[in-house]
Amino acid sequence: MREPPTRLLDELSRVMTSAIGVAQGVSREADSFVKSQIERILRDSDFVTREEFEAVREMAIMARDENERLMARLETLEAKLAAKG
């Protein structure tokens, strides 16, 4: 005897729901794997953190400002020496 169409559709629906669940699980596993691999690569690389970058950037700005002040002072001293000589 043939099964009524509704029972067949119920079984098909259950199979499709299971397949979707498996696909979502595989998708989550793939996402997790890719994320862990990217984190490993970044951790093993010599990238600096944002905080380290900002600290070095601030040091460079301060060094440049000091260099400009010293250059102005040197020019003043050289001008005084040239005026005396």
PDB file of N, CA, C and O in Angstrom:
ATOM      1  N   MET A   1       0.824  -1.179   0.000  1.00  0.00           N
ATOM      2  CA  MET A   1       0.000   0.000   0.000  1.00  0.00           C
ATOM      3  C   MET A   1       0.871   1.246   0.000  1.00  0.00           C
ATOM      4  O   MET A   1       1.993   1.261   0.506  1.00  0.00           O
ATOM      5  N   ARG A   2       0.336   2.226  -0.555  1.00  0.00           N
ATOM      6  CA  ARG A   2       1.045   3.504  -0.612  1.00  0.00           C
ATOM      7  C   ARG A   2       0.765   4.323   0.636  1.00  0.00           C
ATOM      8  O   ARG A   2      -0.329   4.285   1.199  1.00  0.00           O
ATOM      9  N   GLU A   3       1.799   5.075   1.059  1.00  0.00           N
ATOM     10  CA  GLU A   3       1.621   5.957   2.207  1.00  0.00           C
ATOM     11  C   GLU A   3       0.856   7.197   1.760  1.00  0.00           C
ATOM     12  O   GLU A   3       0.990   7.637   0.618  1.00  0.00           O
ATOM     13  N   PRO A   4       0.076   7.744   2.638  1.00  0.00           N
ATOM     14  CA  PRO A   4      -0.610   8.984   2.270  1.00  0.00           C
ATOM     15  C   PRO A   4       0.422  10.077   2.011  1.00  0.00           C
ATOM     16  O   PRO A   4       1.476  10.077   2.648  1.00  0.00           O
ATOM     17  N   PRO A   5       0.158  10.991   1.114  1.00  0.00           N
ATOM     18  CA  PRO A   5       1.128  12.045   0.769  1.00  0.00           C
ATOM     19  C   PRO A   5       1.556  12.889   1.968  1.00  0.00           C
ATOM     20  O   PRO A   5       2.692  13.359   2.012  1.00  0.00           O
ATOM     21  N   THR A   6       0.673  13.086   2.931  1.00  0.00           N
ATOM     22  CA  THR A   6       1.062  13.914   4.072  1.00  0.00           C
ATOM     23  C   THR A   6       2.151  13.237   4.899  1.00  0.00           C
ATOM     24  O   THR A   6       3.050  13.911   5.403  1.00  0.00           O
ATOM     25  N   ARG A   7       2.084  11.935   5.043  1.00  0.00           N
ATOM     26  CA  ARG A   7       3.111  11.230   5.803  1.00  0.00           C
ATOM     27  C   ARG A   7       4.443  11.290   5.062  1.00  0.00           C
ATOM     28  O   ARG A   7       5.487  11.468   5.689  1.00  0.00           O
ATOM     29  N   LEU A   8       4.424  11.150   3.779  1.00  0.00           N
ATOM     30  CA  LEU A   8       5.621  11.255   2.959  1.00  0.00           C
ATOM     31  C   LEU A   8       6.224  12.655   3.074  1.00  0.00           C
ATOM     32  O   LEU A   8       7.438  12.814   3.197  1.00  0.00           O
ATOM     33  N   LEU A   9       5.363  13.656   3.032  1.00  0.00           N
ATOM     34  CA  LEU A   9       5.838  15.038   3.165  1.00  0.00           C
ATOM     35  C   LEU A   9       6.399  15.279   4.566  1.00  0.00           C
ATOM     36  O   LEU A   9       7.391  15.994   4.715  1.00  0.00           O
ATOM     37  N   ASP A  10       5.784  14.698   5.591  1.00  0.00           N
ATOM     38  CA  ASP A  10       6.306  14.829   6.947  1.00  0.00           C
ATOM     39  C   ASP A  10       7.710  14.234   7.047  1.00  0.00           C
ATOM     40  O   ASP A  10       8.599  14.844   7.641  1.00  0.00           O
ATOM     41  N   GLU A  11       7.914  13.065   6.479  1.00  0.00           N
ATOM     42  CA  GLU A  11       9.223  12.419   6.494  1.00  0.00           C
ATOM     43  C   GLU A  11      10.250  13.252   5.732  1.00  0.00           C
ATOM     44  O   GLU A  11      11.381  13.432   6.184  1.00  0.00           O
ATOM     45  N   LEU A  12       9.842  13.751   4.580  1.00  0.00           N
ATOM     46  CA  LEU A  12      10.724  14.598   3.775  1.00  0.00           C
ATOM     47  C   LEU A  12      11.085  15.865   4.538  1.00  0.00           C
ATOM     48  O   LEU A  12      12.232  16.312   4.505  1.00  0.00           O
ATOM     49  N   SER A  13      10.121  16.431   5.211  1.00  0.00           N
ATOM     50  CA  SER A  13      10.357  17.632   6.013  1.00  0.00           C
ATOM     51  C   SER A  13      11.348  17.345   7.133  1.00  0.00           C
ATOM     52  O   SER A  13      12.245  18.149   7.388  1.00  0.00           O
ATOM     53  N   ARG A  14      11.195  16.203   7.806  1.00  0.00           N
ATOM     54  CA  ARG A  14      12.109  15.829   8.878  1.00  0.00           C
ATOM     55  C   ARG A  14      13.538  15.639   8.357  1.00  0.00           C
ATOM     56  O   ARG A  14      14.501  16.076   8.987  1.00  0.00           O
ATOM     57  N   VAL A  15      13.660  14.991   7.215  1.00  0.00           N
ATOM     58  CA  VAL A  15      14.979  14.777   6.616  1.00  0.00           C
ATOM     59  C   VAL A  15      15.613  16.110   6.242  1.00  0.00           C
ATOM     60  O   VAL A  15      16.800  16.329   6.484  1.00  0.00           O
ATOM     61  N   MET A  16      14.823  16.997   5.652  1.00  0.00           N
ATOM     62  CA  MET A  16      15.356  18.312   5.253  1.00  0.00           C
ATOM     63  C   MET A  16      15.755  19.126   6.482  1.00  0.00           C
ATOM     64  O   MET A  16      16.775  19.816   6.464  1.00  0.00           O
ATOM     65  N   THR A  17      14.957  19.050   7.546  1.00  0.00           N
ATOM     66  CA  THR A  17      15.290  19.770   8.774  1.00  0.00           C
ATOM     67  C   THR A  17      16.597  19.246   9.350  1.00  0.00           C
ATOM     68  O   THR A  17      17.438  20.027   9.795  1.00  0.00           O
ATOM     69  N   SER A  18      16.772  17.940   9.346  1.00  0.00           N
ATOM     70  CA  SER A  18      18.021  17.353   9.830  1.00  0.00           C
ATOM     71  C   SER A  18      19.193  17.786   8.966  1.00  0.00           C
ATOM     72  O   SER A  18      20.264  18.101   9.483  1.00  0.00           O
ATOM     73  N   ALA A  19      18.997  17.803   7.657  1.00  0.00           N
ATOM     74  CA  ALA A  19      20.067  18.209   6.738  1.00  0.00           C
ATOM     75  C   ALA A  19      20.456  19.662   6.978  1.00  0.00           C
ATOM     76  O   ALA A  19      21.636  20.009   6.951  1.00  0.00           O
ATOM     77  N   ILE A  20      19.462  20.504   7.211  1.00  0.00           N
ATOM     78  CA  ILE A  20      19.751  21.920   7.475  1.00  0.00           C
ATOM     79  C   ILE A  20      20.524  22.059   8.782  1.00  0.00           C
ATOM     80  O   ILE A  20      21.465  22.848   8.875  1.00  0.00           O
ATOM     81  N   GLY A  21      20.117  21.282   9.795  1.00  0.00           N
ATOM     82  CA  GLY A  21      20.834  21.313  11.077  1.00  0.00           C
ATOM     83  C   GLY A  21      22.283  20.891  10.923  1.00  0.00           C
ATOM     84  O   GLY A  21      23.179  21.504  11.502  1.00  0.00           O
ATOM     85  N   VAL A  22      22.513  19.845  10.143  1.00  0.00           N
ATOM     86  CA  VAL A  22      23.880  19.384   9.901  1.00  0.00           C
ATOM     87  C   VAL A  22      24.673  20.458   9.154  1.00  0.00           C
ATOM     88  O   VAL A  22      25.826  20.728   9.489  1.00  0.00           O
ATOM     89  N   ALA A  23      24.060  21.060   8.156  1.00  0.00           N
ATOM     90  CA  ALA A  23      24.737  22.105   7.381  1.00  0.00           C
ATOM     91  C   ALA A  23      25.090  23.288   8.274  1.00  0.00           C
ATOM     92  O   ALA A  23      26.175  23.856   8.146  1.00  0.00           O
ATOM     93  N   GLN A  24      24.196  23.664   9.169  1.00  0.00           N
ATOM     94  CA  GLN A  24      24.489  24.777  10.078  1.00  0.00           C
ATOM     95  C   GLN A  24      25.620  24.411  11.031  1.00  0.00           C
ATOM     96  O   GLN A  24      26.475  25.239  11.344  1.00  0.00           O
ATOM     97  N   GLY A  25      25.616  23.163  11.488  1.00  0.00           N
ATOM     98  CA  GLY A  25      26.701  22.709  12.356  1.00  0.00           C
ATOM     99  C   GLY A  25      28.041  22.744  11.651  1.00  0.00           C
ATOM    100  O   GLY A  25      29.043  23.176  12.220  1.00  0.00           O
ATOM    101  N   VAL A  26      28.055  22.288  10.412  1.00  0.00           N
ATOM    102  CA  VAL A  26      29.292  22.312   9.619  1.00  0.00           C
ATOM    103  C   VAL A  26      29.737  23.754   9.403  1.00  0.00           C
ATOM    104  O   VAL A  26      30.929  24.054   9.471  1.00  0.00           O
ATOM    105  N   SER A  27      28.788  24.641   9.145  1.00  0.00           N
ATOM    106  CA  SER A  27      29.110  26.052   8.942  1.00  0.00           C
ATOM    107  C   SER A  27      29.732  26.648  10.205  1.00  0.00           C
ATOM    108  O   SER A  27      30.720  27.377  10.124  1.00  0.00           O
ATOM    109  N   ARG A  28      29.159  26.340  11.370  1.00  0.00           N
ATOM    110  CA  ARG A  28      29.715  26.847  12.628  1.00  0.00           C
ATOM    111  C   ARG A  28      31.117  26.286  12.863  1.00  0.00           C
ATOM    112  O   ARG A  28      32.011  27.008  13.304  1.00  0.00           O
ATOM    113  N   GLU A  29      31.305  25.014  12.574  1.00  0.00           N
ATOM    114  CA  GLU A  29      32.629  24.400  12.734  1.00  0.00           C
ATOM    115  C   GLU A  29      33.653  25.058  11.812  1.00  0.00           C
ATOM    116  O   GLU A  29      34.780  25.339  12.220  1.00  0.00           O
ATOM    117  N   ALA A  30      33.251  25.298  10.570  1.00  0.00           N
ATOM    118  CA  ALA A  30      34.159  25.940   9.611  1.00  0.00           C
ATOM    119  C   ALA A  30      34.511  27.346  10.073  1.00  0.00           C
ATOM    120  O   ALA A  30      35.673  27.748  10.012  1.00  0.00           O
ATOM    121  N   ASP A  31      33.513  28.097  10.535  1.00  0.00           N
ATOM    122  CA  ASP A  31      33.770  29.448  11.037  1.00  0.00           C
ATOM    123  C   ASP A  31      34.734  29.414  12.215  1.00  0.00           C
ATOM    124  O   ASP A  31      35.672  30.209  12.287  1.00  0.00           O
ATOM    125  N   SER A  32      34.498  28.501  13.122  1.00  0.00           N
ATOM    126  CA  SER A  32      35.357  28.369  14.302  1.00  0.00           C
ATOM    127  C   SER A  32      36.784  28.010  13.899  1.00  0.00           C
ATOM    128  O   SER A  32      37.742  28.562  14.440  1.00  0.00           O
ATOM    129  N   PHE A  33      36.923  27.094  12.958  1.00  0.00           N
ATOM    130  CA  PHE A  33      38.247  26.676  12.495  1.00  0.00           C
ATOM    131  C   PHE A  33      38.990  27.840  11.841  1.00  0.00           C
ATOM    132  O   PHE A  33      40.159  28.086  12.134  1.00  0.00           O
ATOM    133  N   VAL A  34      38.299  28.549  10.955  1.00  0.00           N
ATOM    134  CA  VAL A  34      38.932  29.680  10.260  1.00  0.00           C
ATOM    135  C   VAL A  34      39.339  30.753  11.268  1.00  0.00           C
ATOM    136  O   VAL A  34      40.436  31.306  11.185  1.00  0.00           O
ATOM    137  N   LYS A  35      38.452  31.044  12.217  1.00  0.00           N
ATOM    138  CA  LYS A  35      38.764  32.054  13.224  1.00  0.00           C
ATOM    139  C   LYS A  35      39.986  31.646  14.042  1.00  0.00           C
ATOM    140  O   LYS A  35      40.867  32.470  14.288  1.00  0.00           O
ATOM    141  N   SER A  36      40.047  30.397  14.460  1.00  0.00           N
ATOM    142  CA  SER A  36      41.189  29.953  15.261  1.00  0.00           C
ATOM    143  C   SER A  36      42.484  29.982  14.449  1.00  0.00           C
ATOM    144  O   SER A  36      43.545  30.300  14.987  1.00  0.00           O
ATOM    145  N   GLN A  37      42.405  29.659  13.179  1.00  0.00           N
ATOM    146  CA  GLN A  37      43.608  29.703  12.337  1.00  0.00           C
ATOM    147  C   GLN A  37      44.094  31.139  12.146  1.00  0.00           C
ATOM    148  O   GLN A  37      45.295  31.404  12.196  1.00  0.00           O
ATOM    149  N   ILE A  38      43.162  32.059  11.928  1.00  0.00           N
ATOM    150  CA  ILE A  38      43.541  33.472  11.771  1.00  0.00           C
ATOM    151  C   ILE A  38      44.158  33.996  13.057  1.00  0.00           C
ATOM    152  O   ILE A  38      45.171  34.694  13.020  1.00  0.00           O
ATOM    153  N   GLU A  39      43.554  33.664  14.197  1.00  0.00           N
ATOM    154  CA  GLU A  39      44.111  34.094  15.482  1.00  0.00           C
ATOM    155  C   GLU A  39      45.505  33.521  15.691  1.00  0.00           C
ATOM    156  O   GLU A  39      46.386  34.215  16.198  1.00  0.00           O
ATOM    157  N   ARG A  40      45.718  32.265  15.310  1.00  0.00           N
ATOM    158  CA  ARG A  40      47.040  31.644  15.448  1.00  0.00           C
ATOM    159  C   ARG A  40      48.063  32.352  14.579  1.00  0.00           C
ATOM    160  O   ARG A  40      49.178  32.628  15.021  1.00  0.00           O
ATOM    161  N   ILE A  41      47.684  32.645  13.344  1.00  0.00           N
ATOM    162  CA  ILE A  41      48.601  33.323  12.425  1.00  0.00           C
ATOM    163  C   ILE A  41      48.960  34.707  12.960  1.00  0.00           C
ATOM    164  O   ILE A  41      50.126  35.099  12.940  1.00  0.00           O
ATOM    165  N   LEU A  42      47.956  35.446  13.439  1.00  0.00           N
ATOM    166  CA  LEU A  42      48.223  36.783  13.973  1.00  0.00           C
ATOM    167  C   LEU A  42      49.078  36.715  15.236  1.00  0.00           C
ATOM    168  O   LEU A  42      49.957  37.553  15.437  1.00  0.00           O
ATOM    169  N   ARG A  43      48.827  35.725  16.084  1.00  0.00           N
ATOM    170  CA  ARG A  43      49.587  35.578  17.322  1.00  0.00           C
ATOM    171  C   ARG A  43      51.038  35.221  17.014  1.00  0.00           C
ATOM    172  O   ARG A  43      51.950  35.701  17.686  1.00  0.00           O
ATOM    173  N   ASP A  44      51.256  34.384  16.006  1.00  0.00           N
ATOM    174  CA  ASP A  44      52.609  33.957  15.660  1.00  0.00           C
ATOM    175  C   ASP A  44      53.375  34.995  14.852  1.00  0.00           C
ATOM    176  O   ASP A  44      54.597  34.907  14.729  1.00  0.00           O
ATOM    177  N   SER A  45      52.674  35.965  14.306  1.00  0.00           N
ATOM    178  CA  SER A  45      53.323  37.011  13.517  1.00  0.00           C
ATOM    179  C   SER A  45      53.856  38.094  14.444  1.00  0.00           C
ATOM    180  O   SER A  45      53.501  38.155  15.621  1.00  0.00           O
ATOM    181  N   ASP A  46      54.705  38.936  13.902  1.00  0.00           N
ATOM    182  CA  ASP A  46      55.278  40.022  14.700  1.00  0.00           C
ATOM    183  C   ASP A  46      54.506  41.322  14.512  1.00  0.00           C
ATOM    184  O   ASP A  46      55.103  42.377  14.300  1.00  0.00           O
ATOM    185  N   PHE A  47      53.208  41.247  14.587  1.00  0.00           N
ATOM    186  CA  PHE A  47      52.400  42.457  14.489  1.00  0.00           C
ATOM    187  C   PHE A  47      52.377  43.140  15.849  1.00  0.00           C
ATOM    188  O   PHE A  47      52.369  42.480  16.887  1.00  0.00           O
ATOM    189  N   VAL A  48      52.366  44.456  15.832  1.00  0.00           N
ATOM    190  CA  VAL A  48      52.276  45.193  17.084  1.00  0.00           C
ATOM    191  C   VAL A  48      50.815  45.440  17.418  1.00  0.00           C
ATOM    192  O   VAL A  48      49.953  45.473  16.540  1.00  0.00           O
ATOM    193  N   THR A  49      50.559  45.610  18.700  1.00  0.00           N
ATOM    194  CA  THR A  49      49.194  45.938  19.104  1.00  0.00           C
ATOM    195  C   THR A  49      48.931  47.407  18.829  1.00  0.00           C
ATOM    196  O   THR A  49      49.862  48.180  18.604  1.00  0.00           O
ATOM    197  N   ARG A  50      47.692  47.782  18.848  1.00  0.00           N
ATOM    198  CA  ARG A  50      47.313  49.178  18.618  1.00  0.00           C
ATOM    199  C   ARG A  50      47.945  50.073  19.691  1.00  0.00           C
ATOM    200  O   ARG A  50      48.405  51.176  19.399  1.00  0.00           O
ATOM    201  N   GLU A  51      47.960  49.583  20.933  1.00  0.00           N
ATOM    202  CA  GLU A  51      48.533  50.362  22.035  1.00  0.00           C
ATOM    203  C   GLU A  51      50.028  50.589  21.831  1.00  0.00           C
ATOM    204  O   GLU A  51      50.530  51.689  22.061  1.00  0.00           O
ATOM    205  N   GLU A  52      50.744  49.536  21.395  1.00  0.00           N
ATOM    206  CA  GLU A  52      52.175  49.683  21.134  1.00  0.00           C
ATOM    207  C   GLU A  52      52.417  50.667  20.001  1.00  0.00           C
ATOM    208  O   GLU A  52      53.326  51.494  20.070  1.00  0.00           O
ATOM    209  N   PHE A  53      51.602  50.576  18.958  1.00  0.00           N
ATOM    210  CA  PHE A  53      51.740  51.486  17.825  1.00  0.00           C
ATOM    211  C   PHE A  53      51.534  52.929  18.269  1.00  0.00           C
ATOM    212  O   PHE A  53      52.310  53.813  17.905  1.00  0.00           O
ATOM    213  N   GLU A  54      50.485  53.166  19.058  1.00  0.00           N
ATOM    214  CA  GLU A  54      50.187  54.526  19.519  1.00  0.00           C
ATOM    215  C   GLU A  54      51.307  55.058  20.413  1.00  0.00           C
ATOM    216  O   GLU A  54      51.641  56.241  20.343  1.00  0.00           O
ATOM    217  N   ALA A  55      51.891  54.199  21.251  1.00  0.00           N
ATOM    218  CA  ALA A  55      52.985  54.628  22.121  1.00  0.00           C
ATOM    219  C   ALA A  55      54.197  55.045  21.301  1.00  0.00           C
ATOM    220  O   ALA A  55      54.797  56.086  21.569  1.00  0.00           O
ATOM    221  N   VAL A  56      54.557  54.255  20.319  1.00  0.00           N
ATOM    222  CA  VAL A  56      55.710  54.581  19.469  1.00  0.00           C
ATOM    223  C   VAL A  56      55.416  55.830  18.638  1.00  0.00           C
ATOM    224  O   VAL A  56      56.296  56.665  18.425  1.00  0.00           O
ATOM    225  N   ARG A  57      54.181  55.947  18.174  1.00  0.00           N
ATOM    226  CA  ARG A  57      53.787  57.136  17.400  1.00  0.00           C
ATOM    227  C   ARG A  57      53.951  58.399  18.247  1.00  0.00           C
ATOM    228  O   ARG A  57      54.468  59.410  17.772  1.00  0.00           O
ATOM    229  N   GLU A  58      53.510  58.333  19.499  1.00  0.00           N
ATOM    230  CA  GLU A  58      53.638  59.474  20.408  1.00  0.00           C
ATOM    231  C   GLU A  58      55.107  59.802  20.655  1.00  0.00           C
ATOM    232  O   GLU A  58      55.481  60.974  20.691  1.00  0.00           O
ATOM    233  N   MET A  59      55.951  58.768  20.827  1.00  0.00           N
ATOM    234  CA  MET A  59      57.390  58.997  21.004  1.00  0.00           C
ATOM    235  C   MET A  59      57.992  59.670  19.779  1.00  0.00           C
ATOM    236  O   MET A  59      58.840  60.553  19.912  1.00  0.00           O
ATOM    237  N   ALA A  60      57.566  59.263  18.586  1.00  0.00           N
ATOM    238  CA  ALA A  60      58.091  59.861  17.354  1.00  0.00           C
ATOM    239  C   ALA A  60      57.678  61.326  17.251  1.00  0.00           C
ATOM    240  O   ALA A  60      58.476  62.169  16.841  1.00  0.00           O
ATOM    241  N   ILE A  61      56.449  61.628  17.618  1.00  0.00           N
ATOM    242  CA  ILE A  61      55.980  63.016  17.585  1.00  0.00           C
ATOM    243  C   ILE A  61      56.802  63.867  18.558  1.00  0.00           C
ATOM    244  O   ILE A  61      57.221  64.976  18.225  1.00  0.00           O
ATOM    245  N   MET A  62      57.026  63.334  19.765  1.00  0.00           N
ATOM    246  CA  MET A  62      57.817  64.072  20.756  1.00  0.00           C
ATOM    247  C   MET A  62      59.255  64.260  20.277  1.00  0.00           C
ATOM    248  O   MET A  62      59.830  65.331  20.473  1.00  0.00           O
ATOM    249  N   ALA A  63      59.841  63.248  19.659  1.00  0.00           N
ATOM    250  CA  ALA A  63      61.209  63.353  19.155  1.00  0.00           C
ATOM    251  C   ALA A  63      61.295  64.384  18.030  1.00  0.00           C
ATOM    252  O   ALA A  63      62.255  65.152  17.961  1.00  0.00           O
ATOM    253  N   ARG A  64      60.294  64.400  17.152  1.00  0.00           N
ATOM    254  CA  ARG A  64      60.286  65.380  16.074  1.00  0.00           C
ATOM    255  C   ARG A  64      60.174  66.801  16.629  1.00  0.00           C
ATOM    256  O   ARG A  64      60.863  67.710  16.167  1.00  0.00           O
ATOM    257  N   ASP A  65      59.298  66.987  17.626  1.00  0.00           N
ATOM    258  CA  ASP A  65      59.145  68.310  18.240  1.00  0.00           C
ATOM    259  C   ASP A  65      60.441  68.757  18.904  1.00  0.00           C
ATOM    260  O   ASP A  65      60.844  69.913  18.775  1.00  0.00           O
ATOM    261  N   GLU A  66      61.097  67.833  19.618  1.00  0.00           N
ATOM    262  CA  GLU A  66      62.365  68.165  20.257  1.00  0.00           C
ATOM    263  C   GLU A  66      63.434  68.495  19.211  1.00  0.00           C
ATOM    264  O   GLU A  66      64.234  69.411  19.399  1.00  0.00           O
ATOM    265  N   ASN A  67      63.440  67.755  18.127  1.00  0.00           N
ATOM    266  CA  ASN A  67      64.397  68.017  17.047  1.00  0.00           C
ATOM    267  C   ASN A  67      64.186  69.415  16.473  1.00  0.00           C
ATOM    268  O   ASN A  67      65.150  70.130  16.200  1.00  0.00           O
ATOM    269  N   GLU A  68      62.939  69.799  16.294  1.00  0.00           N
ATOM    270  CA  GLU A  68      62.649  71.139  15.772  1.00  0.00           C
ATOM    271  C   GLU A  68      63.101  72.220  16.753  1.00  0.00           C
ATOM    272  O   GLU A  68      63.651  73.240  16.338  1.00  0.00           O
ATOM    273  N   ARG A  69      62.870  72.000  18.072  1.00  0.00           N
ATOM    274  CA  ARG A  69      63.324  72.971  19.083  1.00  0.00           C
ATOM    275  C   ARG A  69      64.850  73.083  19.087  1.00  0.00           C
ATOM    276  O   ARG A  69      65.396  74.184  19.151  1.00  0.00           O
ATOM    277  N   LEU A  70      65.528  71.945  19.020  1.00  0.00           N
ATOM    278  CA  LEU A  70      66.984  71.963  19.022  1.00  0.00           C
ATOM    279  C   LEU A  70      67.539  72.632  17.756  1.00  0.00           C
ATOM    280  O   LEU A  70      68.546  73.339  17.805  1.00  0.00           O
ATOM    281  N   MET A  71      66.872  72.398  16.635  1.00  0.00           N
ATOM    282  CA  MET A  71      67.312  73.022  15.384  1.00  0.00           C
ATOM    283  C   MET A  71      67.172  74.541  15.482  1.00  0.00           C
ATOM    284  O   MET A  71      68.059  75.279  15.053  1.00  0.00           O
ATOM    285  N   ALA A  72      66.065  75.000  16.044  1.00  0.00           N
ATOM    286  CA  ALA A  72      65.879  76.449  16.208  1.00  0.00           C
ATOM    287  C   ALA A  72      66.937  77.017  17.150  1.00  0.00           C
ATOM    288  O   ALA A  72      67.478  78.092  16.892  1.00  0.00           O
ATOM    289  N   ARG A  73      67.235  76.315  18.229  1.00  0.00           N
ATOM    290  CA  ARG A  73      68.258  76.764  19.181  1.00  0.00           C
ATOM    291  C   ARG A  73      69.634  76.807  18.516  1.00  0.00           C
ATOM    292  O   ARG A  73      70.399  77.751  18.717  1.00  0.00           O
ATOM    293  N   LEU A  74      69.939  75.784  17.728  1.00  0.00           N
ATOM    294  CA  LEU A  74      71.215  75.737  17.030  1.00  0.00           C
ATOM    295  C   LEU A  74      71.340  76.894  16.039  1.00  0.00           C
ATOM    296  O   LEU A  74      72.396  77.517  15.930  1.00  0.00           O
ATOM    297  N   GLU A  75      70.265  77.169  15.327  1.00  0.00           N
ATOM    298  CA  GLU A  75      70.298  78.288  14.373  1.00  0.00           C
ATOM    299  C   GLU A  75      70.516  79.616  15.096  1.00  0.00           C
ATOM    300  O   GLU A  75      71.230  80.485  14.596  1.00  0.00           O
ATOM    301  N   THR A  76      69.906  79.775  16.267  1.00  0.00           N
ATOM    302  CA  THR A  76      70.097  80.997  17.054  1.00  0.00           C
ATOM    303  C   THR A  76      71.549  81.122  17.501  1.00  0.00           C
ATOM    304  O   THR A  76      72.149  82.190  17.374  1.00  0.00           O
ATOM    305  N   LEU A  77      72.118  80.030  18.027  1.00  0.00           N
ATOM    306  CA  LEU A  77      73.503  80.055  18.477  1.00  0.00           C
ATOM    307  C   LEU A  77      74.466  80.321  17.316  1.00  0.00           C
ATOM    308  O   LEU A  77      75.435  81.064  17.470  1.00  0.00           O
ATOM    309  N   GLU A  78      74.197  79.713  16.157  1.00  0.00           N
ATOM    310  CA  GLU A  78      75.060  79.942  14.988  1.00  0.00           C
ATOM    311  C   GLU A  78      74.962  81.398  14.542  1.00  0.00           C
ATOM    312  O   GLU A  78      75.959  81.985  14.121  1.00  0.00           O
ATOM    313  N   ALA A  79      73.781  81.976  14.629  1.00  0.00           N
ATOM    314  CA  ALA A  79      73.621  83.382  14.231  1.00  0.00           C
ATOM    315  C   ALA A  79      74.386  84.283  15.200  1.00  0.00           C
ATOM    316  O   ALA A  79      75.000  85.260  14.774  1.00  0.00           O
ATOM    317  N   LYS A  80      74.358  83.970  16.489  1.00  0.00           N
ATOM    318  CA  LYS A  80      75.109  84.761  17.471  1.00  0.00           C
ATOM    319  C   LYS A  80      76.612  84.649  17.229  1.00  0.00           C
ATOM    320  O   LYS A  80      77.331  85.645  17.321  1.00  0.00           O
ATOM    321  N   LEU A  81      77.088  83.446  16.922  1.00  0.00           N
ATOM    322  CA  LEU A  81      78.509  83.251  16.641  1.00  0.00           C
ATOM    323  C   LEU A  81      78.929  84.013  15.388  1.00  0.00           C
ATOM    324  O   LEU A  81      80.006  84.606  15.344  1.00  0.00           O
ATOM    325  N   ALA A  82      78.066  83.991  14.366  1.00  0.00           N
ATOM    326  CA  ALA A  82      78.386  84.689  13.129  1.00  0.00           C
ATOM    327  C   ALA A  82      78.420  86.192  13.351  1.00  0.00           C
ATOM    328  O   ALA A  82      79.229  86.888  12.737  1.00  0.00           O
ATOM    329  N   ALA A  83      77.554  86.703  14.219  1.00  0.00           N
ATOM    330  CA  ALA A  83      77.521  88.148  14.504  1.00  0.00           C
ATOM    331  C   ALA A  83      78.750  88.573  15.274  1.00  0.00           C
ATOM    332  O   ALA A  83      79.224  89.692  15.075  1.00  0.00           O
ATOM    333  N   LYS A  84      79.296  87.729  16.153  1.00  0.00           N
ATOM    334  CA  LYS A  84      80.495  88.059  16.930  1.00  0.00           C
ATOM    335  C   LYS A  84      81.753  87.975  16.075  1.00  0.00           C
ATOM    336  O   LYS A  84      82.707  88.727  16.275  1.00  0.00           O
ATOM    337  N   GLY A  85      81.741  87.073  15.145  1.00  0.00           N
ATOM    338  CA  GLY A  85      82.964  86.820  14.400  1.00  0.00           C
ATOM    339  C   GLY A  85      83.078  87.638  13.207  1.00  0.00           C
ATOM    340  O   GLY A  85      84.063  87.531  12.476  1.00  0.00           O
TER     341      GLY A  85
END
